[in-house]
Amino acid sequence: MPGIVVVGMQFGDESKGAVVDYMAKDVDMVVRFNGGANAGHTVVVGDLKLKFRLMPSGALRVKKLVIGNGVVVDPKVLLDEIEMVRNAGFEPDLLVSRKAHVVMPYHKIIDAGKVASSLGTTRRGIGPTYSDKMRRTEAIRVNDLVGDNFLEKLREVLKVKLHELLAFNIINDENELSEYIKRIYSEYSKYGDFLRPYTGNASILVNEALDDGETVLFEGAQGTLLDVDHGTYPYVTSSNPIAGGACVGVGVGPTKIDKVIGVAKAYTTRVGTGPFVTEIHGGLGDKIRERGGEYGTVTGRPRRCGWLDLPMLRYSIILSDISEIALRKLDVLEGIDSIKVCVAYEFNGEEREVMTPFVEELERCKPIYEELEGWEEMGPGSWERIARQGYEALPSQAKRYIEFIEEQLSVPIKMIGVGPKRETTIVR
């Protein structure tokens, strides 16, 4: 009955998609439990490179796929991804929870018109959709989208939201409301017709799979430090990417989770605004960004790059009770003579080994570094050869780097990524 949760340990973009895709060969079902189309998971198989925003990253393993109730679904994006997977030669076995909420066109306009720039949101309508979910009277769920009363529900909701439609100039006056409703219904009813065969009671399906002894992989979007409750609020997302989010975002009991795998890069990145203790400014940060392809999967925004932050990883381990770590993008650090690792923070003259999520404190924290010897730049094809040969083939300095992190965190690193492809993953 193994239930395995994969979570990001940093600010997102940790290559969780590659980990899920690799692990999916040995599981029966892959379940996405939070977030929306603001999260991008890139999967590389040979010459094929697909970018998922809603579908679980196990889609190319032809597994049972589930989108849980904790996800906010942009139906157009999901339709496009289903077609993308089909065009790649795969037929997705997908079930979307009817309890999931729907991102509507006005959500994106409201998102762009609020404080998107100051908070660094992707303007994909995610925050406003979650806000409507919590307000209850202003939300549309997948169950409404695919049901017989969608038009009636749409009218009911938009009457309540009339003040917002006017405030954000979505319509000019109340007389335009009826026509606006017709336009949305014309488009979204078609999405509902397309998605209807893919919808159902995801909670029951996933629990039955676990009770039948199947292995279920729960995939989170974003990362721990973007958790709306436990991250660097308000510079966060609008859902819970930590392991506990899998229980709420799908509808399974915590005793059905057997293992939590934390995914971290061998360095740290962050998109958008917010405090970043180990950020590298200047040429080396730019070099890491270019070598690591550190640009947002969804937005294309350049990511800020910095040294590995162990206080951050310790905080993530505490929140999700992480059992083991998948360390990604080790190859990006090649050719750097001396690699810094932040082992603690200095705050008001005191040393802190665990990250604080409070931005007013985090902005005043200074990194305490230890420096490790780097390894030389590897030639073309070297990382693929090393991955085939296994852990012992890694440069001695790279192995020391990995073992130093393990010693500091007291959690084993079981998987190491030395490239974006499936065949560049080392399992210890």
C-alpha positions in Angstrom: 0.0 0.0 0.0 2.8 2.5 -0.5 1.7 6.1 -0.7 4.7 8.2 -1.7 4.7 12.0 -1.6 7.2 14.1 -3.7 7.6 17.6 -2.4 9.9 20.5 -3.3 12.2 21.6 -0.5 13.1 25.1 -1.8 11.2 27.8 -3.7 9.9 25.5 -6.4 11.5 24.6 -9.7 13.6 21.8 -8.1 13.0 19.4 -11.0 10.2 17.5 -9.3 8.8 16.6 -12.7 11.9 14.7 -13.6 11.9 12.8 -10.3 8.2 11.9 -10.7 8.7 10.8 -14.3 11.7 8.6 -13.3 9.8 7.1 -10.3 6.6 6.6 -12.3 8.0 3.5 -14.0 7.6 1.6 -10.6 4.2 2.9 -9.5 0.6 2.3 -10.5 -0.9 5.8 -10.1 0.4 9.4 -10.1 -1.7 12.1 -8.4 -1.3 15.9 -8.5 -2.5 17.4 -5.3 -2.1 21.2 -5.3 -1.5 24.3 -7.4 -2.6 25.2 -10.8 -1.3 26.1 -14.3 1.2 28.5 -12.6 3.4 25.4 -11.9 5.6 24.0 -14.7 7.1 20.5 -14.6 9.4 19.7 -17.5 9.9 16.1 -18.6 12.7 15.1 -21.1 12.6 11.6 -22.7 15.2 11.3 -25.4 14.6 14.1 -27.9 11.1 14.6 -26.5 10.7 17.6 -24.1 7.2 18.2 -22.7 6.2 20.9 -20.3 3.3 20.0 -18.0 1.3 22.6 -16.0 -1.6 20.5 -14.8 -1.3 16.9 -15.8 0.9 14.7 -13.5 4.4 14.3 -14.7 3.9 10.5 -15.0 1.8 11.0 -18.2 4.6 9.6 -20.4 4.7 6.4 -18.4 1.1 5.7 -19.4 0.0 5.3 -15.8 -3.3 6.1 -14.1 -3.3 9.8 -13.6 -5.3 11.8 -11.1 -5.8 15.6 -10.6 -7.0 16.1 -7.0 -9.5 18.5 -5.5 -6.6 20.7 -4.2 -5.7 21.7 -7.7 -7.4 24.7 -9.5 -8.0 23.6 -13.1 -7.7 25.9 -16.1 -9.8 23.8 -18.5 -8.2 25.2 -21.7 -4.7 24.4 -20.4 -5.7 20.9 -19.4 -7.4 20.3 -22.8 -4.2 21.5 -24.6 -2.0 19.2 -22.4 -4.2 16.2 -23.2 -3.8 16.9 -26.9 0.0 17.4 -26.3 0.3 14.0 -24.7 -1.8 12.4 -27.5 0.4 14.0 -30.2 3.4 12.5 -28.4 1.9 9.1 -28.9 0.4 8.5 -25.5 -3.3 8.2 -24.5 -3.7 9.6 -21.0 -5.6 7.5 -18.5 -6.8 10.6 -16.5 -9.3 11.3 -13.8 -10.0 14.9 -12.7 -11.7 15.4 -9.3 -15.2 16.9 -9.7 -14.4 18.7 -6.4 -11.5 20.7 -8.0 -12.2 24.4 -8.6 -12.1 26.0 -12.1 -10.0 29.0 -13.1 -12.3 31.3 -15.1 -11.2 34.1 -17.5 -12.1 36.9 -15.0 -9.7 35.3 -12.5 -6.7 36.1 -14.7 -7.8 39.7 -15.3 -8.3 40.2 -11.5 -4.9 38.6 -10.8 -3.1 40.9 -13.3 -4.9 43.9 -11.9 -4.1 43.4 -8.2 -0.7 43.1 -6.6 0.8 40.7 -9.1 4.0 42.7 -9.6 4.7 43.1 -5.9 4.1 39.5 -5.0 5.6 38.0 -8.2 2.6 36.0 -9.2 2.3 34.4 -12.6 -1.0 36.2 -13.4 -2.6 32.9 -14.3 -5.6 33.5 -12.0 -4.5 31.1 -9.3 -4.8 33.3 -6.3 -8.3 34.7 -7.2 -9.6 31.2 -7.9 -8.5 30.0 -4.4 -9.9 33.2 -2.9 -13.3 32.4 -4.5 -13.0 28.8 -3.3 -12.7 30.1 0.3 -15.6 32.6 -0.1 -17.8 29.6 -1.2 -20.5 31.7 -2.8 -18.3 32.8 -5.7 -16.7 29.6 -6.9 -17.3 27.2 -9.8 -16.1 23.6 -9.5 -15.4 21.0 -12.1 -18.7 19.4 -11.0 -20.5 22.6 -12.1 -18.5 22.9 -15.4 -19.5 19.4 -16.5 -23.0 19.4 -15.0 -26.4 20.2 -16.5 -26.8 23.5 -14.6 -23.6 25.2 -15.6 -25.3 28.2 -17.1 -27.4 28.7 -14.0 -24.4 28.4 -11.7 -22.5 30.9 -13.8 -25.3 33.4 -13.6 -25.5 33.0 -9.9 -21.8 33.4 -9.3 -21.3 36.4 -11.6 -24.2 38.3 -10.0 -22.3 38.0 -6.7 -19.1 39.0 -8.4 -20.6 42.0 -10.3 -18.8 44.5 -8.1 -15.4 43.0 -9.0 -16.3 42.8 -12.7 -17.0 46.5 -12.7 -14.0 47.4 -10.5 -11.6 45.7 -12.8 -13.3 47.0 -16.0 -14.1 43.5 -17.1 -17.5 44.9 -18.0 -18.4 48.6 -18.2 -21.9 48.5 -16.5 -24.5 46.0 -15.2 -26.2 45.9 -18.6 -23.2 44.1 -20.1 -23.4 41.3 -17.6 -25.8 39.1 -19.6 -23.7 39.2 -22.7 -20.5 38.5 -20.7 -22.1 35.4 -19.2 -23.1 34.2 -22.7 -19.5 34.6 -24.0 -18.1 32.6 -21.1 -20.7 29.9 -21.3 -20.2 29.5 -25.1 -16.5 28.8 -24.5 -16.5 27.0 -21.2 -19.4 24.7 -21.9 -17.3 23.2 -24.7 -14.5 22.6 -22.3 -17.0 20.9 -20.0 -18.2 18.6 -22.8 -14.6 17.7 -23.6 -13.6 17.0 -20.0 -16.7 15.3 -18.8 -15.5 11.7 -19.6 -12.3 12.5 -17.6 -14.0 13.5 -14.4 -15.1 11.6 -11.3 -14.6 11.0 -7.6 -10.9 11.1 -7.3 -10.8 10.6 -3.5 -12.6 7.2 -3.8 -10.4 6.1 -6.7 -7.1 6.9 -4.9 -8.2 5.3 -1.6 -9.3 2.2 -3.4 -5.9 1.9 -5.2 -4.1 2.3 -1.9 -6.3 -0.3 -0.2 -5.7 -2.7 -3.0 -2.0 -2.5 -2.5 -1.2 -0.3 -5.4 1.7 2.2 -5.3 0.5 5.8 -5.5 2.9 8.7 -6.1 1.6 12.1 -5.0 3.1 15.0 -6.9 3.2 18.4 -5.4 3.6 21.7 -7.3 5.8 24.6 -6.2 8.0 24.2 -3.1 7.9 24.3 0.7 8.9 27.9 1.0 6.0 28.9 -1.2 3.5 27.2 1.1 0.7 29.7 1.9 0.8 28.8 5.6 4.5 27.9 6.2 6.4 29.7 3.4 7.8 33.3 3.2 4.3 34.9 3.4 3.1 36.9 1.5 5.7 35.9 -1.2 4.1 32.5 -1.6 1.6 30.6 -3.7 -2.1 30.1 -2.7 -2.0 26.4 -1.7 -0.1 23.9 0.4 2.9 22.2 -1.4 4.1 20.4 1.8 3.5 16.7 2.3 0.4 17.3 4.4 -1.2 19.0 1.4 -1.4 15.6 -0.3 -3.9 14.4 2.3 -6.2 17.5 2.0 -5.7 18.0 -1.7 -6.7 14.4 -2.6 -8.7 13.1 0.3 -6.6 10.4 1.9 -5.7 9.8 5.6 -2.2 10.6 6.8 -1.6 7.0 7.8 -1.7 6.1 4.1 1.5 8.1 3.4 4.4 5.8 3.8 7.3 7.9 2.5 8.1 11.5 1.7 10.8 12.3 -0.9 12.1 15.9 -0.8 13.5 17.3 -4.0 16.2 20.0 -3.9 18.6 21.5 -6.4 22.3 21.3 -5.6 22.0 25.1 -5.3 19.0 27.4 -4.7 16.8 29.4 -7.1 13.9 31.8 -6.6 11.5 33.4 -9.1 10.1 36.9 -8.4 10.4 39.0 -5.3 11.0 38.0 -1.7 14.1 37.5 0.6 16.8 35.2 -0.6 19.7 34.8 1.9 22.2 32.9 -0.3 21.6 34.8 -3.5 24.7 35.2 -5.8 24.9 38.6 -7.5 26.9 39.1 -10.6 28.8 36.9 -13.0 28.7 33.6 -11.2 25.0 33.8 -10.6 24.4 34.5 -14.2 26.7 31.6 -15.2 24.6 29.2 -13.0 21.4 30.6 -14.5 22.5 30.0 -18.1 24.1 26.6 -17.5 21.1 25.4 -15.5 18.5 26.8 -17.8 17.0 28.7 -14.9 14.0 30.3 -16.6 10.4 29.7 -15.5 8.7 26.8 -17.3 5.4 28.7 -17.4 6.5 32.4 -17.6 10.0 32.3 -18.9 11.1 34.6 -16.1 14.8 34.4 -15.2 15.3 32.8 -11.8 17.6 34.3 -9.1 20.4 31.9 -8.3 22.2 31.3 -5.0 24.2 28.8 -3.0 22.6 25.8 -1.3 20.8 26.8 1.9 20.8 24.1 4.5 18.7 26.0 7.1 16.0 26.1 4.4 16.3 22.3 3.8 16.2 21.6 7.6 12.9 23.6 7.8 11.5 21.6 4.9 12.5 18.4 6.5 10.6 19.3 9.7 7.4 20.4 7.9 7.1 17.3 5.7 8.9 14.7 7.8 11.1 14.0 4.7 12.4 10.4 4.5 15.0 10.9 1.8 16.2 13.5 -0.7 16.5 13.6 -4.5 19.3 16.1 -5.2 19.0 17.6 -8.7 21.3 19.5 -11.1 24.6 18.5 -9.5 26.1 18.9 -13.0 25.4 22.6 -13.1 28.1 23.2 -10.4 30.9 21.8 -12.5 33.9 24.0 -13.1 33.5 26.1 -9.9 36.7 26.0 -7.9 35.1 26.6 -4.5 31.5 25.8 -3.7 29.8 27.5 -0.8 27.2 25.9 1.4 25.1 27.9 3.9 25.2 25.8 7.1 23.5 28.4 9.3 22.2 32.0 9.6 23.5 34.8 11.7 20.6 36.8 13.1 21.1 39.6 15.7 24.4 38.1 16.8 22.9 34.6 17.2 23.4 31.5 15.1 20.3 29.8 13.6 20.4 26.4 12.0 16.8 26.3 10.9 15.2 28.9 8.6 12.7 31.4 9.8 9.8 31.9 7.4 9.1 35.5 8.6 10.3 37.8 5.9 11.1 40.7 8.2 13.5 38.4 10.0 14.8 36.6 7.0 15.8 39.9 5.3 18.1 40.5 8.3 19.7 37.0 8.3 23.2 36.6 7.0 24.6 33.3 5.6 27.3 31.4 7.5 29.2 29.5 4.8 31.4 26.5 4.6 33.4 26.1 1.5 34.0 22.8 -0.3 36.4 22.1 -3.1 34.7 22.0 -6.5 35.3 19.6 -9.4 36.6 20.3 -12.9 34.3 20.9 -15.9 33.3 17.6 -17.5 33.5 17.0 -21.2 30.6 16.2 -23.6 28.8 13.0 -22.7 30.7 12.6 -19.4 27.6 12.9 -17.1 25.7 10.3 -19.2 28.6 8.0 -18.8 28.9 8.6 -15.0 25.1 8.0 -14.6 25.5 4.7 -16.3 28.4 3.7 -14.1 26.7 4.8 -10.9 27.6 6.8 -7.8 31.2 5.7 -7.4 32.0 7.2 -10.9 31.3 10.7 -9.7 34.2 13.0 -9.1 35.5 12.6 -5.5 34.7 16.3 -4.8 31.1 15.8 -6.0 30.7 12.8 -3.7 32.1 14.8 -0.8 29.6 17.5 -1.5 26.7 15.0 -1.4 28.0 13.4 1.8 28.6 16.7 3.5 24.9 17.6 2.8 23.8 14.2 4.2 25.9 14.7 7.4 24.5 18.2 7.9 20.8 17.2 7.4 20.9 13.6 8.8 18.7 12.5 5.8 20.0 10.2 3.1 20.3 11.4 -0.5 19.0 8.5 -2.5 18.7 10.0 -6.0 21.1 12.3 -7.8 20.3 14.1 -11.0 23.3 15.0 -13.3 21.2 16.1 -16.3 17.6 16.5 -17.4 17.1 13.1 -19.0 15.8 9.9 -17.4 19.2 8.3 -18.1 21.1 11.0 -16.2 19.6 9.9 -12.8 21.8 8.0 -10.3 20.0 5.9 -7.7 22.0 4.9 -4.6 
